[in-house]
Amino acid sequence: MLAELGVAIGLVFILEGLCYALFPDSMKRMLELFRHFPSDKLRWLGILAMLTGAVVVWLVKFFSR
């Protein structure tokens, strides 16, 4: 379980780093847009992202049996 968590965190860093490496100007623009988002909308966006991730993990675990 702990090894899977480590792999998952590592994959997040790889994917995020890949976005910054391939699209640095686009990432700057996106981050600038986030500065102007209201905090409550960012919070809901984060909750939605977490729920989407949980569903994806559940689906992968369910269908890989």
C-alpha positions, 0 to 999 in steps of 0.5 A: 500500500505504501509503495503504491502511494509512493508510485502515485505521488511520483507519477503526479510529479512526473505529469506536472513536471512534463506540463511545465517542461512542454508548455511553460508559457501556457502554464504561466498563463493558467497560473495567472488565471488562477490568481483571479479565481475566487477562493471558493471556486478554487476549493470546489475545483480541488474537491472535484479533482479529488473526487475524479481522481478517486473514481479513476483509482477505483475504476482501475482497481475494480477492472484490473482484478 
